[in-house]
């Protein structure tokens, strides 16, 4: 892809996905636009073995945007980083097409692996604000990672993950186009656990009352006999 075509694609992508952008000129001020241009150049240099120059370009992008993408990461088409301050993408990360990320997302390692130590993100995945995905595993296509989640293991396709540590709370629920940027309507596993505890507690209390009533009836039987 030529540089001009790459710039046009990034402008079109940002205008489509961010309603706050009112003109193509505004896109040139957008952090996601700047960092992706720097990344595409740095990645080509990295693949050719120009590691220092690639890192120099990527570090310039960090200072300008607050988004850190290692030039060794492999990123597919149409990655959209909205309000991307604090986003970190590690060296061996692989990202598919049409992925959306929000501020504070980390695609990192645990510090224990060698070689491939960062996650692989499938196509059409949404990663909400503050989510941390740590380790060498795959996030399946069409999955959604809830805000603030910490994901430490593989996620099947078409899944919704929330919580710390992250848990799959929806699966095989195909993502609709109008839901792509919806970070709000996610299940709450903590609330579900509290509801289960309340039900269990109620059942225990009811059983204790039944046993107490049985004891009273036995006592009365003994007294009458």
VEXNU-535936 format. One record per residue: residue number from 1; y, z, x of N, C-alpha, C, CB in turn. Coordinates in nm, 3 decimals, decimal comma. Glycine has a CB too. Example, Ala and Ser with C-alpha at 12.3 -4.5 7.8 and 13.67 -1.06 7.14 Angstrom:
BEGIN
     k        ny        nz        nx       cay       caz       cax        cy        cz        cx       cby       cbz       cbx
     1    -0,569     0,780     1,319    -0,450     0,780     1,230    -0,330     0,780     1,320    -0,447     0,905     1,131
     2    -0,225     0,708     1,285    -0,106     0,714     1,367     0,003     0,787     1,290    -0,060     0,572     1,408
This chain:
BEGIN
     k        ny        nz        nx       cay       caz       cax        cy        cz        cx       cby       cbz       cbx
     1    -0,119     0,000     0,083     0,000     0,000     0,000     0,126     0,000     0,088     0,000     0,122    -0,095
     2     0,220    -0,088     0,058     0,344    -0,095     0,134     0,431     0,026     0,106     0,420    -0,223     0,102
     3     0,527     0,052     0,196     0,616     0,168     0,180     0,698     0,155     0,053     0,708     0,182     0,303
     4     0,750     0,035     0,025     0,833     0,014    -0,093     0,751     0,039    -0,220     0,892    -0,129    -0,093
     5     0,630    -0,012    -0,223     0,543     0,008    -0,340     0,510     0,155    -0,359     0,413    -0,074    -0,327
     6     0,489     0,227    -0,248     0,460     0,369    -0,254     0,579     0,446    -0,313     0,426     0,423    -0,115
     7     0,700     0,411    -0,271     0,821     0,476    -0,322     0,836     0,451    -0,472     0,947     0,425    -0,247
     8     0,814     0,327    -0,514     0,824     0,293    -0,656     0,722     0,371    -0,739     0,805     0,143    -0,677
     9     0,601     0,384    -0,688     0,497     0,456    -0,761     0,532     0,603    -0,775     0,362     0,441    -0,689
    10     0,588     0,663    -0,670     0,627     0,804    -0,676     0,741     0,824    -0,776     0,669     0,854    -0,537
    11     0,837     0,733    -0,777     0,949     0,743    -0,873     0,897     0,735    -1,016     1,053     0,631    -0,847
    12     0,809     0,638    -1,043     0,753     0,622    -1,177     0,675     0,745    -1,219     0,663     0,499    -1,182
    13     0,595     0,799    -1,128     0,513     0,917    -1,156     0,598     1,036    -1,196     0,428     0,952    -1,035
    14     0,701     1,065    -1,116     0,785     1,183    -1,141     0,863     1,168    -1,271     0,881     1,207    -1,023
    15     0,913     1,047    -1,297     0,988     1,026    -1,421     0,899     1,040    -1,544     1,054     0,888    -1,420
    16     0,772     1,001    -1,531     0,679     1,013    -1,643     0,643     1,158    -1,672     0,553     0,933    -1,614
    17     0,628     1,239    -1,569     0,571     1,373    -1,586     0,675     1,485    -1,594     0,478     1,402    -1,474
    18     0,798     1,459    -1,555     0,899     1,564    -1,561     1,014     1,522    -1,652     0,953     1,597    -1,420
    19     1,023     1,582    -1,771     1,130     1,544    -1,865     1,269     1,585    -1,818     1,103     1,606    -2,000
    20     1,277     1,670    -1,713     1,407     1,713    -1,662     1,475     1,605    -1,577     1,391     1,840    -1,580
    21     1,399     1,502    -1,538     1,456     1,394    -1,458     1,514     1,289    -1,552     1,348     1,331    -1,364
    22     1,644     1,260    -1,536     1,713     1,168    -1,627     1,743     1,032    -1,565     1,842     1,230    -1,674
    23     1,724     1,019    -1,434     1,750     0,891    -1,370     1,665     0,879    -1,245     1,899     0,874    -1,337
    24     1,646     0,755    -1,201     1,566     0,733    -1,079     1,635     0,792    -0,956     1,542     0,583    -1,058
    25     1,767     0,797    -0,956     1,839     0,852    -0,840     1,808     1,001    -0,823     1,990     0,832    -0,857
    26     1,788     1,072    -0,934     1,756     1,214    -0,926     1,623     1,238    -0,853     1,750     1,275    -1,065
    27     1,533     1,142    -0,865     1,402     1,157    -0,804     1,413     1,175    -0,652     1,314     1,036    -0,836
    28     1,514     1,112    -0,591     1,531     1,123    -0,446     1,567     1,265    -0,402     1,638     1,025    -0,399
    29     1,610     1,349    -0,496     1,639     1,489    -0,466     1,519     1,580    -0,494     1,759     1,536    -0,546
    30     1,414     1,525    -0,548     1,300     1,601    -0,596     1,209     1,640    -0,480     1,221     1,520    -0,700
    31     1,174     1,770    -0,464     1,089     1,812    -0,351     0,955     1,741    -0,344     1,065     1,960    -0,360
    32     0,891     1,719    -0,461     0,761     1,652    -0,462     0,772     1,511    -0,405     0,705     1,647    -0,604
    33     0,880     1,442    -0,439     0,902     1,306    -0,389     0,915     1,307    -0,237     1,027     1,243    -0,454
    34     0,998     1,398    -0,186     1,021     1,405    -0,041     0,894     1,438     0,035     1,128     1,508    -0,010
    35     0,822     1,540    -0,014     0,706     1,587     0,061     0,594     1,484     0,060     0,655     1,718     0,005
    36     0,577     1,409    -0,050     0,471     1,310    -0,055     0,500     1,191     0,036     0,451     1,262    -0,197
    37     0,627     1,152     0,048     0,660     1,045     0,142     0,631     1,089     0,285     0,808     1,005     0,128
    38     0,672     1,212     0,317     0,643     1,265     0,452     0,492     1,272     0,475     0,707     1,406     0,470
    39     0,419     1,320     0,373     0,274     1,334     0,389     0,207     1,200     0,415     0,212     1,400     0,265
    40     0,243     1,097     0,336     0,176     0,966     0,351     0,195     0,912     0,493     0,232     0,865     0,246
    41     0,315     0,929     0,547     0,341     0,883     0,684     0,264     0,967     0,785     0,492     0,888     0,716
    42     0,270     1,102     0,767     0,203     1,192     0,860     0,052     1,173     0,858     0,237     1,338     0,828
    43    -0,004     1,147     0,741    -0,148     1,130     0,730    -0,196     1,006     0,805    -0,189     1,121     0,582
    44    -0,119     0,898     0,796    -0,156     0,776     0,870    -0,155     0,802     1,020    -0,060     0,661     0,835
    45    -0,054     0,875     1,067    -0,047     0,910     1,210    -0,163     1,001     1,249     0,088     0,979     1,242
    46    -0,197     1,093     1,161    -0,307     1,186     1,189    -0,439     1,111     1,203    -0,317     1,292     1,077
    47    -0,462     1,015     1,114    -0,586     0,937     1,120    -0,597     0,854     1,246    -0,596     0,847     0,998
    48    -0,482     0,819     1,304    -0,481     0,740     1,427    -0,484     0,828     1,552    -0,359     0,650     1,430
    49    -0,491     0,961     1,531    -0,501     1,052     1,644    -0,369     1,101     1,700    -0,576     0,987     1,753
    50    -0,257     1,069     1,633    -0,126     1,116     1,678    -0,098     1,252     1,613    -0,013     1,012     1,642
    51    -0,172     1,354     1,655    -0,171     1,482     1,586    -0,037     1,555     1,596    -0,280     1,570     1,640
    52     0,022     1,553     1,715     0,149     1,625     1,731     0,258     1,563     1,646     0,191     1,625     1,878
    53     0,270     1,432     1,650     0,374     1,365     1,572     0,351     1,386     1,423     0,377     1,215     1,604
    54     0,224     1,380     1,381     0,192     1,403     1,239     0,233     1,543     1,197     0,040     1,382     1,214
    55     0,205     1,643     1,281     0,241     1,780     1,248     0,393     1,799     1,249     0,174     1,878     1,346
    56     0,458     1,731     1,338     0,605     1,741     1,346     0,669     1,690     1,217     0,660     1,659     1,468
    57     0,618     1,578     1,168     0,670     1,523     1,041     0,640     1,617     0,925     0,610     1,383     1,014
    58     0,519     1,670     0,921     0,482     1,759     0,810     0,563     1,888     0,813     0,331     1,791     0,815
    59     0,592     1,939     0,932     0,672     2,062     0,942     0,817     2,038     0,902     0,666     2,118     1,085
    60     0,868     1,920     0,928     1,001     1,886     0,879     1,004     1,887     0,726     1,045     1,748     0,932
    61     0,896     1,837     0,667     0,886     1,837     0,521     0,881     1,979     0,465     0,761     1,759     0,476
    62     0,812     2,069     0,535     0,805     2,208     0,491     0,944     2,270     0,487     0,713     2,290     0,584
    63     1,022     2,246     0,592     1,157     2,306     0,599     1,248     2,249     0,490     1,220     2,280     0,738
    64     1,227     2,124     0,452     1,313     2,061     0,352     1,272     2,096     0,209     1,311     1,912     0,370
    65     1,143     2,118     0,185     1,093     2,129     0,048     1,027     2,262     0,014     0,997     2,020     0,023
    66     0,982     2,337     0,115     0,905     2,458     0,088     0,760     2,430     0,050     0,971     2,535    -0,021
    67     0,718     2,305     0,064     0,580     2,265     0,033     0,511     2,228     0,164     0,577     2,145    -0,068
    68     0,396     2,291     0,191     0,325     2,265     0,317     0,195     2,189     0,290     0,295     2,396     0,391
    69     0,191     2,066     0,336     0,070     1,984     0,325     0,026     1,945     0,466     0,095     1,856     0,236
    70    -0,090     1,990     0,505    -0,140     1,953     0,637    -0,165     1,802     0,639    -0,271     2,033     0,672
    71    -0,126     1,733     0,746    -0,144     1,587     0,751    -0,290     1,544     0,749    -0,079     1,532     0,873
    72    -0,383     1,635     0,776    -0,524     1,601     0,772    -0,584     1,601     0,633    -0,601     1,696     0,857
    73    -0,513     1,658     0,536    -0,564     1,662     0,398    -0,575     1,520     0,342    -0,471     1,747     0,308
    74    -0,673     1,500     0,254    -0,693     1,368     0,193    -0,652     1,376     0,047    -0,842     1,321     0,207
    75    -0,548     1,304     0,011    -0,489     1,312    -0,123    -0,495     1,176    -0,190    -0,344     1,363    -0,116
    76    -0,545     1,174    -0,312    -0,558     1,050    -0,388    -0,426     1,004    -0,448    -0,660     1,067    -0,496
    77    -0,435     0,925    -0,551    -0,316     0,866    -0,612    -0,253     0,960    -0,713    -0,352     0,733    -0,678
    78    -0,121     0,951    -0,725    -0,044     1,014    -0,831    -0,056     1,166    -0,835    -0,085     0,958    -0,963
    79    -0,056     1,231    -0,718    -0,045     1,377    -0,714     0,096     1,416    -0,756    -0,078     1,434    -0,572
    80     0,108     1,508    -0,852     0,238     1,554    -0,899     0,251     1,703    -0,873     0,257     1,523    -1,050
    81     0,352     1,742    -0,795     0,378     1,883    -0,765     0,510     1,920    -0,832     0,383     1,909    -0,610
    82     0,502     1,999    -0,938     0,621     2,035    -1,015     0,675     2,171    -0,968     0,589     2,039    -1,167
    83     0,805     2,177    -0,936     0,865     2,302    -0,885     0,776     2,358    -0,774     0,883     2,408    -1,000
    84     0,758     2,279    -0,669     0,650     2,303    -0,575     0,672     2,407    -0,467     0,619     2,181    -0,511
    85     0,778     2,484    -0,472     0,803     2,580    -0,365     0,683     2,674    -0,346     0,931     2,662    -0,395
    86     0,639     2,689    -0,222     0,528     2,778    -0,192     0,391     2,715    -0,199     0,531     2,892    -0,283
    87     0,383     2,587    -0,233     0,252     2,519    -0,237     0,200     2,499    -0,094     0,263     2,382    -0,311
    88     0,072     2,531    -0,073     0,008     2,514     0,058    -0,123     2,438     0,039    -0,018     2,653     0,128
    89    -0,139     2,330     0,115    -0,261     2,248     0,108    -0,319     2,239     0,249    -0,231     2,105     0,049
    90    -0,440     2,291     0,267    -0,501     2,300     0,399    -0,555     2,169     0,454    -0,610     2,398     0,394
    91    -0,594     2,174     0,580    -0,630     2,054     0,656    -0,747     1,976     0,598    -0,663     2,093     0,796
    92    -0,853     2,043     0,557    -0,973     1,971     0,510    -0,980     1,961     0,357    -1,099     2,041     0,563
    93    -0,867     1,985     0,293    -0,861     1,969     0,147    -0,878     1,822     0,110    -0,727     2,024     0,092
    94    -0,950     1,799     0,000    -0,962     1,664    -0,058    -0,915     1,673    -0,203    -1,112     1,609    -0,049
    95    -0,819     1,589    -0,240    -0,763     1,590    -0,375    -0,782     1,452    -0,437    -0,611     1,630    -0,373
    96    -0,833     1,450    -0,559    -0,856     1,324    -0,629    -0,729     1,266    -0,689    -0,958     1,343    -0,736
    97    -0,746     1,181    -0,787    -0,632     1,112    -0,851    -0,580     1,193    -0,971    -0,674     0,971    -0,897
    98    -0,451     1,174    -1,000    -0,387     1,228    -1,120    -0,396     1,381    -1,130    -0,449     1,167    -1,244
    99    -0,378     1,447    -1,016    -0,381     1,594    -1,011    -0,238     1,647    -1,028    -0,443     1,644    -0,877
   100    -0,225     1,758    -1,101    -0,095     1,823    -1,120    -0,101     1,965    -1,066    -0,055     1,823    -1,270
   101     0,001     2,003    -0,988     0,011     2,139    -0,934     0,149     2,196    -0,963    -0,018     2,140    -0,781
   102     0,152     2,329    -0,971     0,279     2,398    -0,992     0,308     2,491    -0,874     0,277     2,479    -1,125
   103     0,421     2,559    -0,879     0,467     2,637    -0,765     0,369     2,747    -0,726     0,602     2,697    -0,796
   104     0,365     2,773    -0,596     0,284     2,883    -0,545     0,136     2,858    -0,536     0,306     2,998    -0,628
   105     0,091     2,737    -0,559    -0,053     2,706    -0,550    -0,097     2,703    -0,404    -0,086     2,570    -0,619
   106    -0,212     2,762    -0,375    -0,270     2,757    -0,241    -0,409     2,695    -0,248    -0,277     2,899    -0,178
   107    -0,430     2,591    -0,170    -0,563     2,533    -0,150    -0,601     2,566    -0,006    -0,565     2,375    -0,177
   108    -0,665     2,679     0,012    -0,688     2,732     0,145    -0,833     2,762     0,173    -0,607     2,855     0,166
   109    -0,856     2,821     0,291    -0,989     2,864     0,332    -0,999     3,015     0,329    -1,023     2,812     0,472
   110    -1,120     3,066     0,350    -1,141     3,211     0,354    -1,136     3,267     0,494    -1,274     3,246     0,290
   111    -1,129     3,177     0,593    -1,128     3,222     0,732    -1,266     3,238     0,790    -1,055     3,352     0,743
   112    -1,371     3,207     0,711    -1,509     3,227     0,757    -1,583     3,096     0,783    -1,585     3,307     0,655
   113    -1,532     2,985     0,728    -1,604     2,859     0,741    -1,564     2,785     0,867    -1,579     2,772     0,619
   114    -1,649     2,691     0,905    -1,619     2,597     1,012    -1,628     2,457     0,953    -1,718     2,614     1,134
   115    -1,556     2,362     1,013    -1,560     2,225     0,961    -1,485     2,215     0,830    -1,704     2,178     0,944
   116    -1,553     2,167     0,724    -1,492     2,156     0,591    -1,476     2,296     0,534    -1,580     2,066     0,495
   117    -1,354     2,346     0,530    -1,331     2,485     0,490    -1,231     2,501     0,376    -1,282     2,562     0,608
   118    -1,183     2,389     0,322    -1,089     2,392     0,211    -1,150     2,323     0,089    -0,954     2,325     0,250
   119    -1,095     2,347    -0,029    -1,157     2,294    -0,151    -1,144     2,144    -0,169    -1,099     2,361    -0,269
   120    -1,231     2,091    -0,254    -1,224     1,953    -0,301    -1,184     1,956    -0,448    -1,360     1,878    -0,280
   121    -1,074     1,891    -0,481    -1,021     1,891    -0,618    -1,052     1,756    -0,681    -0,868     1,919    -0,619
   122    -1,117     1,758    -0,798    -1,154     1,636    -0,865    -1,036     1,565    -0,929    -1,257     1,665    -0,969
   123    -1,065     1,462    -1,007    -0,961     1,384    -1,074    -0,909     1,456    -1,200    -1,015     1,245    -1,112
   124    -0,782     1,436    -1,228    -0,720     1,485    -1,352    -0,732     1,636    -1,368    -0,784     1,417    -1,473
   125    -0,714     1,708    -1,258    -0,719     1,854    -1,258    -0,577     1,909    -1,265    -0,793     1,908    -1,131
   126    -0,556     2,016    -1,342    -0,429     2,085    -1,346    -0,445     2,224    -1,285    -0,376     2,094    -1,492
   127    -0,359     2,257    -1,187    -0,363     2,388    -1,121    -0,230     2,456    -1,148    -0,391     2,374    -0,966
   128    -0,232     2,563    -1,225    -0,110     2,627    -1,272    -0,046     2,716    -1,165    -0,139     2,708    -1,396
   129     0,072     2,766    -1,196     0,155     2,839    -1,100     0,083     2,960    -1,042     0,284     2,884    -1,166
   130     0,092     2,972    -0,909     0,039     3,089    -0,841    -0,111     3,093    -0,822     0,078     3,208    -0,913
   131    -0,182     2,991    -0,864    -0,329     2,990    -0,850    -0,369     2,974    -0,704    -0,391     2,877    -0,935
   132    -0,476     3,041    -0,665    -0,529     3,033    -0,529    -0,674     2,985    -0,535    -0,520     3,172    -0,456
   133    -0,701     2,876    -0,466    -0,837     2,822    -0,460    -0,879     2,828    -0,314    -0,845     2,675    -0,517
   134    -0,974     2,916    -0,283    -1,004     2,950    -0,144    -1,150     2,924    -0,112    -0,970     3,096    -0,115
   135    -1,175     2,831    -0,020    -1,311     2,803     0,024    -1,348     2,657     0,009    -1,407     2,888    -0,053
   136    -1,464     2,624     0,065    -1,511     2,485     0,064    -1,606     2,464    -0,053    -1,580     2,449     0,198
   137    -1,553     2,427    -0,167    -1,632     2,398    -0,286    -1,551     2,299    -0,371    -1,667     2,528    -0,367
   138    -1,607     2,259    -0,485    -1,547     2,153    -0,566    -1,496     2,207    -0,699    -1,648     2,041    -0,590
   139    -1,376     2,163    -0,735    -1,324     2,184    -0,870    -1,349     2,054    -0,946    -1,169     2,224    -0,869
   140    -1,430     2,059    -1,050    -1,473     1,938    -1,120    -1,362     1,866    -1,192    -1,580     1,972    -1,217
   141    -1,385     1,739    -1,222    -1,287     1,655    -1,292    -1,244     1,718    -1,425    -1,345     1,515    -1,317
   142    -1,118     1,695    -1,461    -1,062     1,734    -1,591    -1,058     1,886    -1,612    -1,143     1,672    -1,702
   143    -1,062     1,963    -1,505    -1,059     2,108    -1,518    -0,916     2,161    -1,514    -1,141     2,174    -1,407
   144    -0,898     2,283    -1,567    -0,768     2,349    -1,568    -0,782     2,487    -1,505    -0,712     2,360    -1,714
   145    -0,695     2,516    -1,408    -0,696     2,647    -1,344    -0,573     2,724    -1,393    -0,697     2,634    -1,186
   146    -0,594     2,838    -1,455    -0,486     2,915    -1,515    -0,393     2,977    -1,412    -0,542     3,023    -1,603
   147    -0,272     3,010    -1,454    -0,171     3,068    -1,366    -0,221     3,200    -1,308    -0,039     3,090    -1,442
   148    -0,201     3,217    -1,175    -0,238     3,341    -1,109    -0,386     3,359    -1,082    -0,191     3,452    -1,188
   149    -0,468     3,263    -1,116    -0,613     3,276    -1,095    -0,648     3,267    -0,947    -0,688     3,168    -1,173
   150    -0,754     3,335    -0,908    -0,807     3,327    -0,772    -0,949     3,273    -0,782    -0,804     3,467    -0,698
   151    -0,969     3,149    -0,741    -1,097     3,081    -0,758    -1,172     3,083    -0,624    -1,078     2,933    -0,809
   152    -1,295     3,136    -0,628    -1,372     3,155    -0,505    -1,507     3,083    -0,509    -1,393     3,302    -0,480
   153    -1,535     3,012    -0,617    -1,662     2,940    -0,625    -1,645     2,813    -0,706    -1,771     3,029    -0,688
   154    -1,747     2,728    -0,701    -1,742     2,595    -0,761    -1,715     2,601    -0,912    -1,871     2,521    -0,735
   155    -1,639     2,503    -0,959    -1,606     2,494    -1,101    -1,663     2,363    -1,155    -1,450     2,502    -1,124
   156    -1,743     2,367    -1,261    -1,798     2,243    -1,317    -1,688     2,157    -1,379    -1,905     2,276    -1,423
   157    -1,716     2,029    -1,401    -1,617     1,942    -1,467    -1,584     1,991    -1,608    -1,669     1,798    -1,474
   158    -1,465     1,955    -1,655    -1,421     1,985    -1,793    -1,420     2,135    -1,823    -1,512     1,914    -1,892
   159    -1,378     2,214    -1,724    -1,378     2,359    -1,741    -1,236     2,415    -1,736    -1,465     2,425    -1,633
   160    -1,220     2,533    -1,797    -1,095     2,608    -1,787    -1,127     2,739    -1,718    -1,030     2,632    -1,927
   161    -1,050     2,772    -1,613    -1,076     2,892    -1,533    -0,953     2,981    -1,537    -1,112     2,855    -1,385
   162    -0,973     3,111    -1,561    -0,864     3,208    -1,556    -0,915     3,337    -1,493    -0,805     3,236    -1,698
   163    -0,822     3,422    -1,447    -0,857     3,555    -1,401    -0,870     3,570    -1,252    -0,983     3,596    -1,463
   164    -0,889     3,697    -1,209    -0,909     3,734    -1,068    -1,031     3,823    -1,060    -0,781     3,806    -1,009
   165    -1,142     3,777    -1,002    -1,162     3,640    -0,956    -1,174     3,544    -1,074    -1,288     3,632    -0,867
   166    -1,153     3,416    -1,047    -1,154     3,317    -1,154    -1,288     3,305    -1,223    -1,113     3,185    -1,099
   167    -1,284     3,296    -1,356    -1,406     3,278    -1,434    -1,389     3,159    -1,527    -1,439     3,406    -1,515
   168    -1,497     3,085    -1,547    -1,494     2,972    -1,640    -1,497     3,027    -1,782    -1,615     2,875    -1,615
   169    -1,394     2,994    -1,861    -1,387     3,042    -1,999    -1,395     2,928    -2,099    -1,259     3,121    -2,021
   170    -1,388     2,805    -2,050    -1,411     2,690    -2,136    -1,481     2,583    -2,054    -1,278     2,635    -2,197
   171    -1,570     2,510    -2,120    -1,643     2,404    -2,049    -1,669     2,289    -2,145    -1,776     2,458    -1,989
   172    -1,672     2,169    -2,091    -1,696     2,048    -2,171    -1,593     2,031    -2,282    -1,835     2,052    -2,232
   173    -1,471     2,077    -2,255    -1,361     2,056    -2,349    -1,269     1,952    -2,285    -1,283     2,191    -2,382
   174    -1,287     1,827    -2,321    -1,220     1,717    -2,252    -1,069     1,730    -2,266    -1,266     1,581    -2,307
   175    -0,998     1,718    -2,155    -0,853     1,734    -2,153    -0,785     1,616    -2,221    -0,802     1,748    -2,009
   176    -0,701     1,643    -2,320    -0,626     1,539    -2,388    -0,495     1,512    -2,314    -0,598     1,577    -2,533
   177    -0,442     1,386    -2,320    -0,320     1,353    -2,244    -0,202     1,444    -2,273    -0,280     1,211    -2,272
   178    -0,183     1,484    -2,401    -0,067     1,565    -2,434    -0,079     1,708    -2,384    -0,044     1,565    -2,583
   179    -0,200     1,748    -2,338    -0,221     1,883    -2,288    -0,204     1,893    -2,138    -0,358     1,932    -2,328
   180    -0,172     1,783    -2,072    -0,173     1,781    -1,927    -0,084     1,889    -1,865    -0,129     1,646    -1,879
   181     0,034     1,914    -1,922     0,126     2,009    -1,863     0,129     2,141    -1,939     0,264     1,950    -1,858
   182     0,030     2,167    -2,024     0,028     2,290    -2,103    -0,040     2,400    -2,025    -0,043     2,267    -2,239
   183     0,039     2,497    -1,976    -0,016     2,609    -1,899    -0,032     2,734    -1,984     0,072     2,638    -1,779
   184     0,011     2,731    -2,109     0,025     2,853    -2,188    -0,098     2,886    -2,271     0,143     2,841    -2,279
   185    -0,158     2,785    -2,334    -0,263     2,812    -2,432    -0,399     2,817    -2,364    -0,263     2,705    -2,541
   186    -0,421     2,925    -2,290    -0,546     2,947    -2,219    -0,612     3,074    -2,271    -0,522     2,956    -2,066
   187    -0,745     3,080    -2,273    -0,814     3,202    -2,317    -0,780     3,319    -2,225    -0,966     3,180    -2,320
   188    -0,790     3,442    -2,279    -0,759     3,563    -2,203    -0,888     3,644    -2,186    -0,649     3,648    -2,274
   189    -0,956     3,635    -2,069    -1,083     3,705    -2,052    -1,068     3,857    -2,053    -1,149     3,662    -1,924
   190    -0,953     3,909    -2,009    -0,931     4,054    -2,010    -0,927     4,105    -2,153    -0,801     4,091    -1,936
   191    -0,854     4,033    -2,238    -0,847     4,071    -2,380    -0,986     4,066    -2,444    -0,751     3,978    -2,456
   192    -1,065     3,963    -2,408    -1,199     3,951    -2,463    -1,286     4,069    -2,421    -1,264     3,820    -2,418
   193    -1,275     4,112    -2,292    -1,352     4,226    -2,244    -1,311     4,355    -2,316    -1,333     4,243    -2,092
   194    -1,181     4,373    -2,339    -1,133     4,493    -2,409    -1,188     4,496    -2,552    -0,978     4,497    -2,411
   195    -1,189     4,380    -2,619    -1,243     4,372    -2,755    -1,391     4,409    -2,757    -1,224     4,231    -2,812
   196    -1,467     4,362    -2,656    -1,609     4,396    -2,649    -1,629     4,545    -2,627    -1,677     4,318    -2,537
   197    -1,546     4,605    -2,541    -1,554     4,749    -2,516    -1,522     4,829    -2,643    -1,457     4,790    -2,403
   198    -1,421     4,783    -2,717    -1,385     4,850    -2,842    -1,500     4,845    -2,942    -1,259     4,787    -2,902
   199    -1,565     4,727    -2,952    -1,679     4,715    -3,044    -1,793     4,806    -3,001    -1,726     4,569    -3,049
   200    -1,821     4,810    -2,870    -1,929     4,896    -2,820    -1,898     5,043    -2,845    -1,951     4,872    -2,669
   201    -1,772     5,081    -2,823    -1,731     5,219    -2,845    -1,745     5,258    -2,992    -1,587     5,240    -2,799
   202    -1,707     5,168    -3,081    -1,721     5,194    -3,225    -1,867     5,210    -3,264    -1,657     5,080    -3,306
   203    -1,952     5,125    -3,208    -2,096     5,133    -3,239    -2,155     5,266    -3,191    -2,172     5,016    -3,173
   204    -2,112     5,312    -3,073    -2,162     5,440    -3,018    -2,117     5,557    -3,106    -2,112     5,461    -2,872
   205    -1,991     5,555    -3,146    -1,938     5,663    -3,232    -2,013     5,667    -3,365    -1,787     5,644    -3,258
   206    -2,035     5,551    -3,425    -2,107     5,545    -3,552    -2,250     5,599    -3,537    -2,111     5,401    -3,605
   207    -2,314     5,564    -3,425    -2,451     5,612    -3,402    -2,453     5,763    -3,383    -2,512     5,544    -3,279
   208    -2,354     5,818    -3,314    -2,345     5,963    -3,293    -2,326     6,035    -3,427    -2,228     5,998    -3,197
   209    -2,243     5,977    -3,514    -2,222     6,036    -3,647    -2,351     6,035    -3,729    -2,111     5,962    -3,722
   210    -2,426     5,925    -3,717    -2,554     5,917    -3,788    -2,651     6,024    -3,738    -2,615     5,778    -3,771
   211    -2,658     6,040    -3,604    -2,747     6,140    -3,546    -2,705     6,281    -3,587    -2,749     6,129    -3,393
   212    -2,574     6,303    -3,590    -2,524     6,434    -3,632    -2,562     6,464    -3,776    -2,372     6,441    -3,615
   213    -2,552     6,362    -3,863    -2,589     6,379    -4,003    -2,739     6,407    -4,016    -2,551     6,254    -4,083
   214    -2,821     6,337    -3,937    -2,965     6,360    -3,939    -2,999     6,502    -3,895    -3,036     6,259    -3,850
   215    -2,929     6,552    -3,791    -2,953     6,688    -3,744    -2,918     6,790    -3,851    -2,871     6,716    -3,617
   216    -2,808     6,766    -3,922    -2,770     6,857    -4,029    -2,874     6,859    -4,140    -2,634     6,817    -4,086
   217    -2,926     6,743    -4,175    -3,027     6,736    -4,280    -3,156     6,806    -4,238    -3,057     6,589    -4,315
   218    -3,194     6,791    -4,109    -3,312     6,862    -4,058    -3,291     7,012    -4,063    -3,344     6,818    -3,915
   219    -3,171     7,055    -4,027    -3,138     7,198    -4,028    -3,147     7,255    -4,169    -2,998     7,221    -3,970
   220    -3,094     7,181    -4,265    -3,101     7,226    -4,403    -3,246     7,234    -4,452    -3,021     7,132    -4,493
   221    -3,327     7,136    -4,408    -3,468     7,137    -4,446    -3,540     7,260    -4,397    -3,537     7,014    -4,395
   222    -3,506     7,300    -4,273    -3,570     7,418    -4,215    -3,529     7,544    -4,289    -3,534     7,432    -4,067
   223    -3,398     7,551    -4,327    -3,347     7,668    -4,394    -3,408     7,684    -4,534    -3,197     7,660    -4,403
   224    -3,426     7,574    -4,603    -3,483     7,579    -4,740    -3,632     7,610    -4,738    -3,459     7,446    -4,814
   225    -3,699     7,571    -4,630    -3,842     7,598    -4,622    -3,869     7,741    -4,573    -3,910     7,497    -4,528
